[in-house]
Amino acid sequence: MSGRRSDRHYHYAMEFHIARKVRDRYQFDDALFGLTGNVIFANFHAARVFAQKVNLKRDLLNFPENAVKAAHLNAMGLIDEIMHQVVALYRQQRNPQAVAQALDWLDGRLGQPAVNQALRVFADEFPAVVVYRQGADVETYLRGTTEGVPNRQVVLEEMLMLWLSNLNPAL
């Protein structure tokens, strides 16, 4: 699975979410991560390498049920891809400005400082590669763009995808 998608309104990559503390603990290869800081499983081998890195740090002798399976990772990545595709199709077919309008609504309802704080926390917990490896400041990242799309919108959509993933009992 490529983990990358683009549509006529968004051309940045969105991939599987991995928290900063998990990246730090398992020392994943940067090649597994896309621009947004999420994992790309370009092939089943990448998922196996990812699972192996996690499993090496776990006590599988005493707790074999804690083993991470590459097939499960691939399935999770596929579900994430499908969810992003649904949002992309909505933008294409119904409302190209949906995420921008959602941000405007949140800013108006909660206040931009509160929304920015939530985006900042998420962008720090699930950092883009430019933030995680290149040391860019989260504030600077949020003020910037990724392939022409404001990073506030990128982060909001990623937050939505992670929230939906966490609600999904299949994951």
N, C-alpha and C positions, 0 to 999 in steps of 0.2 A: 504494500500500500504506500502510496507516495506521500501522503500527509499534506500535500499542497493542493490548493485550489485557487482559482481566480475566476472572477466574473467581470462583467463590463464596468462595474462600479468599484470593485475592490480588487486589487491585484497583489496584495500582500499575502504571505503564507500564514496559515494558522494551523497549529498542530497540537498534539497531546500535551496536557499540562503537567509539569513536574515542579514541585516546590523547591525553593532555594536550599532549604535545609536537607532535602533528599539528595539534591545534586552534590552538595558539600559532603554528605556522608558517603555516597557511593562513587564519587569521582568519575562520573560518566564522561565519555569521550565527547568533545564538542561537536564532532561530526554527526552525532545523533540529534542535534538541536537546529531548528530553523531560526530565522530572523527574529521571530516573536519570542523565542526562548523556550518553545515547546518542542517535544520530541517528534522526530520524523522516523517512522518505521518504513524505510524504503523497500525493505525486503524482510523475509522471515528471519534471515540471519541476524539482522539488526535487533530484532525483538529477542532472539536467543541470547545475544551478547548482553543486552540490557537486563534480561532475567538472570543471567549468570552473575552479573555484577551485584545484583541485589541478593541473590541466594548465597553468595560467598560470605556475606556479612551476617547471615541469619543462622541460628542454631537449628539446622534441619535434622540433625541426628535426634534431638529430643523433641522437636516440634516440626515434623515433616509436613504437617498441614499448612505451615507458613510459607511453603515454597511458592515462588512466583513462576507462573507458566507462560512461556512465550506465546502460546496460542491465545491465552486470555488477554495478554497485552495487545496482540494484533486485533482481537475482537473489540477491545476498548477503544483503540485508535480508529477502527472502522466506524463505531458508533459516533465518536466525536466528529469524524469526517461527514457522516450523514447529517448530523445536527447542523454543522456549518453550511452544508449544501442547502438545507431547508431554509436557513436564513438568507443565503445568497439568492435562492430562487424567489423568496419573498421580495427582496430588494429589486430583483430584475422584473418581476411580474406585477408587483403591487406598489412598492414605495421605495425608491432608491435612497431616500433620506431617512429611513426608519430609525437607524441608530443615532443619527444626528438629532432627530426629533425626540428620541427617547432621552438623550442627554439634556436637551433643552428643557424637557418636561421635568426631569429630575432636578436640574439646576433651579428651576422655578419653584418646584414643590419643596425641596429640601435645602436649597441654597447652594450656590456653587462651591463655597468653602467645604461644606460637608461632603458633597459629591467628589470634589478633588481629593479629600482625605481618604475616602473609600477607594478611589482609583489608585492613589499613591500607595496605600497598604497592599492592594492586590499586585500592583506593578513591582513592589519590593518583594513580596512573598513568591510571586511567579514571574521573575524578571525576564525581559527580553535579553537576547545575547549581548546586545550593546550595553546593557546595564550590568549584567552578570559578569561577563568576561572582559569587557573593555572599560569598565569602571565609569560609565556615564551616570550622571546624577539622575535619579528618578524624576525629579522636578523638570529637568531639562528634557528628558525623554517624553514626559507627558505634554510638554509644550510643542514638541516636534511632530513630524509626520513619518509614516512608513509608506513608501511608494505612493505619496500624494494623499493618503488618508490620515486625518488627525489621530494621533496616538491615543487621545482620550476615547475616541470611538473604538479603536482597536481593543483597548483595555476593557471597555464596557462590554463589548461583544464576547471577549474571552471570559469575563466574569459571568456573563449569562450562560455560556457553554459549560463552565465548570459547575455552576449552580445546578443546571439541568442534569449534568452527569452525576452529581452527588445525590440527586433525587431518584435516579434510575436504579431500581433494584438489580438489574442485569449487571451493573458495574460493581 
